[in-house]
Amino acid sequence: MDNHEWWERLDARQKEILGFLAMVPHPLPLDALIAASGWKAVDILQILEEIADLDLLLSNASSKRGFYSLSDGGIARFILEQMPRKDLEAGARKLIDYYEGDGAEGEGRCLTLAHLHRAAVVAPARLDYFLAAAVYCQKKNMHAEALSYYRAILEKEGGLMESLEDKKLYIEAAVGVTAAYGHMLFLPEQRTFLEKARLIAEEIHDRGQLLTVQLALGKTLEKEGFYDKAARHLEQAWENAQALGDEKLLKRAALMTSDFLFRQGLVAEAVRRYEEVIGDLEDFSLDEATLRGCTTLGWCYGVCGQTSRGLGLIETVRIKAKEHRLTDIGIFADLMMVFTLLEARRISEAQVYLDKILNLPEGVAGPSILWATHWCVAYVAFCRGDLEECLREHIRGCELLKQYGRPHHRGGWVMEYLEGLEIAGLTHPEMSLTSELERLADWPDIFMRGVAHRFRGQRAERASQPAERVQADYERSLELLQRSGARLELARTQIALARVLIEEGATERARRLLEEAWEAMARSNIALFPEDLKRHLEEKTHEELLVNTIVEITNVLGTVRDKKKLLQFVIQLTMRFTFAERGGFFLVGQDGRLELVASRNLDLPMLQTDRFRPYLQEIESVARTGKEAVKKTVGSEESSRSEASRVNWMICCPVILQDRVLGALYLAAKVTPESLKNDLPLLRAISTQVAVALDNVQAYEKIAALKDRLEEETRYYRMDSEVSPQLKSMVGCSKAIGLVQQQMQKVAPMDSTVLITGETGVGKELVARGIHRLSRRSSGPFIVVNVASLSEGLIESELFGHEKGAFTGALRSRLGRFELAQGGTLFLDDIQNLSLDIQAKLLRVLEGKEFERVGGSILLKADFRLIAATNRPLHALVAEGGFRSDLYYRLNVFPIQVPPLRERREDIPLLVLHFLEMYKKDLGKDIRGVSRGRMKDLMDYPWPGNVRELRHVIERAVILSEGSSLMLPSFQTPADEEGGLPSNMTLEEMERAYIIKALERCSWKVGGEGGAAWQLGLKPTTLHSKMKKLGIRKKITPA
């Protein structure tokens, strides 16, 4: 029975259920069928049994109980083709409603929703489903599906991104698809996506997103051959990264722009840029782009003559790749290891890694790896003298290069074997020394242009051309390679030019060139330097070299005042002078534990591995005993089979100051025993210098920290004095205030958290200050934070502080209120306004007694007493979900309720006199007191604003009063203020209005008891004078 026949026999309900099953790529739960169809479970199960009889469903054994799916993907496609468009769309919308609700959870939820939108051609309301589905499929190696979901975002119908969220999603999709599937997209198409993403990022003013787009666009333009445009975008990205100051973005930008700089031949600049951003402690992200970038940089180090540093960096990536099963990265790292070793002409070591690549199963390594591998094999054969094998491998590489489509290479060793083949008369018509010299003449890579000029000079020398012609090529090679920073190739050119100069008698310049060449080659492979030229070198004793090195180190360390930079210099210098492949500087913490504070080719996750555990135990032993350790170690399988003269050593020197071990310097080096013998005195001297420099820096940092703290405290107390100068003492004699004072005296000597509650204006801060003055922390600071006055975006930085570059605008590090309150009391007013996120962080600080600044990684101790205040019932907020219950219980250790002023009216006269004395001195008034009548009014008023309102009324009265009596203004509750005075009146207008109101209340009686003068506390003559001055006259109403 064909498909059409059984389909026609089905009823509408069976077709609808089959339609639901066909729309979803995985088994559908019964709950989804119930929700989408609106039918009862028993009816749906009956229909499913009928469908199962047609063999259209997977058997129960093949599917999860309660889940149903079609037996064949072909059946699903047929059903979708048969369903009317409106039915398909309606069914998809029902399932979308189900999956968007609470009925479904799980990792594939977004994939399901994205699939439903695609299957029914329903325009998605949200694009995040598609991005999540793309990332999910990418992780599951479902590459075709992932690419289709990326395209659904990038080719959205209408092309308009309406919401900010959609615009950000478009940017993520554009960058994500080019990074993951650039090899499956035409370059112009990638450029179109990224150009649109760039415009969107500029439109929404998101510099972080713009940076990622610029990096991706620069790489795409480079692949297309638009080098000038690529350089412009990559440099803009680098400038953005520096402006933002985000360490992760800086490293990402450095890696990607370094790769471009390398391709331009600017290898020293590529290395400098990377070193500039990694700081003291090197770490390695596990994303493939970062690891690939680090591997290429390892080759860069090798080209610059820092062979050990480069090999160590690549080896670290190899370890990461092996641990996390990143096969492609591992193969790429093996190839970069070969390139780096061939730069130093360490042939036998390179052969080990070449064999690994050549023994891979067919199809594992693509043409981009294999063409370069065959050329490496060609060079190894050339070094053995097997020119025929060399030519065969060269031709194999050329054939694979055609598939790769990018005729470019970097390496003088390629030119070297091409030269050897040309001399032997064995040339390949498609790629020979001649063709390469012609091609590289105008190549944008100044490194390879410099190499080409040397080989052009060598060819001219073999042809006995004029010495001027030969020297001109060498000089040009020297200039280009100096600009490039390719130290080893530069050394080879210096040697070639020195030979010409010696023949011409210019021995002094020749000697200087040879000295520089010797210094470069000795660091990578001492055998590179020709024996016949060593007689031209100035002999230096080992002691002289040691003294010069120590002087250089001392000069550098003596100028550093920043601990992070000091550690960075230490690890760089020691690795450069000792040719170590890996290094770490460990400091002994306050708890006696070792902490890795600076490293190269070593990160924190590596410390936890079984591979590194024996070394860590040795380092701990050195830090404990103060005795250095020098031991042979077992390297990687490949390195252990390398040149016999080189041995893997672990060197660990203690850093000691006045018999106190500050830490340990660890290095892993592959050197000869003779080199090791020479390096140990240097390392001991470096360790001594570092101990002194570290002690100086720590002292300097303490002084700088005290200075910063003093500046912050000065800034804080200046602000605090402006806000509340009057809060100096508590005034009152009522039982209610007496109870509060008793509670303050009981809790003050303890360090317990206090929660002060009460209405606005009752004096909660005054109570907190009183507790602080009575406590053991009274000599420490009292730091106030009014939570309500800070925006949600600022509160975390205000409390925790922040590091430089933690966010846009963080131009310098800043202490937070937690640090300012060290040794004292922190008062958080209006604590109910804290967001739930900040509440959780505050709770962690209170429980763990430590915290980190925003953007920082150093744990700081929290030594302060917390007093919190609120004018809201926190228990009610907890019930409503607006306040964390665990924080509430942590704060409510000792609650103090401050009564409102209406519940302690007997305190009003004392408060009035207190504020009167305070303000009449401040304002220079001679006011003797308050009349009995006005004091009664003050006592009768309910004071909804409590003490704060009373204080402001007295302040206003002192301003208005003239003479010795206090002239009280009218004060009303908010409910009585409908007939009140406009807020924009002048002082004179306000005074006139108050006098008129007083006159109206007593029917315009001026003198005598109950008259306006009596109410206002003025002499009748004074009131008459004011009325005349202000033009106040009684209105005559006609009869």
Steps between C-alpha positions, in 0.01 A plus 500: 500500500660830393504816709212671322273201549531474879494878537164526327350236733581704814242722669564863595597425859755235400651740244526774761685277748733379222558863403613582855738202501643599159578856606739409785836328434494297823239295695203712608364464856135417555462829691595692184240311293233572764588870515518543122187303410281590797381140524494261795791261556283194448387624156857574391624160616222337296609692189866408560404130516322534165806667348729234648300232320615664172868460611544878501626528859820383665444195718480540877840334531656767278353806670471637850176418683247779456684637194400437139673548165468388140687192388661665196624849413367450146148457639535831689595683179209342311248602772623860504468514120140375516377735771330825389712805577245648743473169695878471514539853627218462755645173634849647526368798693328269751822306561697825521261621770557175689879512483513871585294436812590304809414169348841422356856533617834356392810567293328456165208734573634783283582251226140379504358852483734599218411182310127568541535852359694366202276201435184710490669806349372701796676833552674476838411749769845447655830437325676367810346156434684481171834611644473252787402227252800586279741478794338176621531336157857625467596326827329180381689512165168552316670752273246526218220565751711753691576691182130507405407652838772763471362586157147528641625794708729655240249471218193595703211598273494878459852521642394748769619460857238680708598441864836555663506131592450394136779732389740345750393152392573587137852609596558176696371294208717681244815456708409146603429367150819646350709359787348151487403461134713749310633211291141420386408856398621710209722782621282778347199355684691502829604858435136602435383351830784661695465842335134508605597388851757779516239762408262362764772505768577863414128584508446357848832645628623164630880519486548144625283357221660735248842372599408135437350590162807702399726206585290256295466746211873566498576126473246459219641793304849359546392167352355688202831679449380848605797556731464878545132472599576204724776694674269797557228288665744303714675813623163657585415185694829523689437866586148410620638219716750737661230760562266244660776355717333155524778242543323222310415728208855636500647151480260398225580815303872450558489141373303583185689819416830325581417233245441771240823678597680167461359457151635845418837386628492723813582212734662702781197732511270195516692366801519844666124545470431160654743559789339839558161349585574170677634677808667299774299178506450329166177306454357301213135499396372177352334652194667384181565849361703596809698177505573523128610861547731404788652226286575740216652739752729218616635489144534882513718469810713247315542733200601778744771275643317418826488133408454360851215739578332408170541126548366525854193694383424248227559207737248651744240513223582139408437397861167685505399346168580150620319543834186637333511285184540791261645293219528775237675734744740222600596435137542871431721533810717209379553680169584829675747309717668378180512852352652643819764229525591535133550876553772401748612214271440242776430232245490181707250654743280616214505150347315361804200727446509450123468126550193554718324696226601262222373200698152645547212301343408615154257791495574622852739773387376724219700650210580813702704282737637245254647733237712672766591163654637369169711813458639447851586141405665638185725723712592212735593293193707793369690517831575128468632561148219304331410751227280262300282430803499873567364571149233225527370637831510855363285398202251321728468814707446709183218271384324528838556875502290527184206358696557744785522790257731732693854502354678646799753379753722643771839346553851552378547126509265462199716743303807310623397167351373668183846653465658160554274343235585781255875452553454126437292568187185347652227759462121479498348705215207626711696604807875555503744745654461727197120505515507570875750784471280662236180449699643626829642818346167682547354283779349692798691275744821693582641194680499284189606794280803538725576129472459519118753784474760288682450209261511742207836625632628145548401416142680814375805401706503151344476660157805719586300818446647833624545527876287819504204303359545222756540741793197705388277190529644411840455856627139500382447162668654640819266802495183297443584233757586761762157656444345154518677395819568153352813456710627166367462588132655838578798317655543298181500819294746661743735204452472518119563876500787464749681264264478761222622775735794289623614452141478878450695565821210654695574272795363724776147509358528129415592427864196694631269310262651167604465586872129565450457184293681293763278635778184406306615156391644400836152527650345262248770267370867575554590273207346752260800733524779415253818369665728694263354835613527446878858637493355842416296510821624688805567244770304554820538297818201338660544733798477806274181373339354427844581848632355668190180299531460579870559871435230496228255325733576739788446802277160369394383387843610824663258703290184295564250617764206281404487144632323363195757656264786383721382140483450535126859625456639227725343214308586651161862572590574165661354307209687715250836466672470130584320384181232330711190363327271543799519706815306604806549730796336385823445716809434373852161632615399611850359152560832339401367364171673558169327712240598519132528874435691517170553246226580428139372184329346397831151576628298418810311199353835337410606513866212267587594231247670170583772595253606802709441363851860369553642840401260681732613280788864595428409871486320472835806329646727782380266763650490307828873425539655794313728261307515502118410192295652402165376171357478317172141450396309286255377721218229424248529187293622706207753711690650196669590362157667822386867597489699307757711802597193679634345382827174604668578673829284635779666793675348657809669778698372643829444876523635594845516831684668511843452128562132525404386299194274726293441248223660287232603541136426190288639438150478206262785503249637268235872578507841338503669430835757770417228761447335398824828542687527854364135589572484405868716789634292737290175366642630532856594861434162571338319348798691727740424809292136402469465459878624856559290642214191316624546633852541854364190470283291364785610792720422744219158340446419529872584871486297543181207307653507721811510808277203372296310415817569845642379665179184286494430564869554873450261496203245297695513709818480821295178367343377374837556831675304676227209263540451475876702737721223521758495130596725517805295394800163356599250740666207383710383390845198285413470135600489404132833661421642373829422141393684558171803633689500195729498267195787699345710462816436123513592422139779756446786299664417195285583462131150375420308627200228753591181567303348843574138547394275802509318756292678752280662778700497337847884506529612150403842625390537679834438170680758326278759770572428467871560123491827559314621760756425260787665199329857364504524621139443867595856591394430358154297661219121526489402461133147581384346367178154627407389219272198691372721777364708266279394354167499121465792523257719686752420326827730200444798719411422733792496213750768266364723754323636434153823441312623713215327396177225303681242686290480792261614811683697313770820692428660416837454255783274618782439383855143404584310568820588150630869592492443850638313346794787263594541505878184707543126496429309490172148647512268398214194726502185405303634148460167387358602667172779250432435279198476125560833450319683744728320353803651160414849650465466689829396180675813324368715783639332479841533121512847461347657823631671557163421656164648603163491838333296525178730384221753364751611151598676567833306400812485783756412453866178657630562638849209730581186502708178528303205711616203510262189717502163493328169684507316199355393176673765260362305190608217610269747554214635148563149359469452692173832370358660847496759423769707187564392314812857380577633857494206620711577246772871589479419872551226460762740381774427800723208716381445853636168676431532881509160650597340776291490853650123489560561215750749706704345848500667584831828517310375774265587801726855371549540439126360847417744670734787285371433590135434865591840528668670327207347713222502840670879464539539389139281784368615773739157562657431610859179309578419442866237227479156375395172626640281260698226518238729408214661221704152358560439506121827315451401241760156446344623458142530126394841542328469245216858587401618443859814667638623591152181701431524673840861595432411654161204695650727651768768580239238677284365687803846629594547625143163684509530643850614853575562616852518282813183289453475195273252554217366156415373434147183307434556126498247253375465134422506410130123446513448862616722656236242546224477864601872521569758731355662456160852361527643761264421806724777744601588536868318838517189357334505206738528732805212717372279193446573363852406833665174522297406144603566583867286816472218308331500236777436766764264717288774759441555568870860618536571556872381339821478136605403279206588772249727454203805652676450259794472202258812605311699579813547865400437837667185667356714796391739268317210327322350840398840597360523178297142541371583851381823386339333206323189696396257289704156654544167355606261465209168688549205293382201718393175434681 
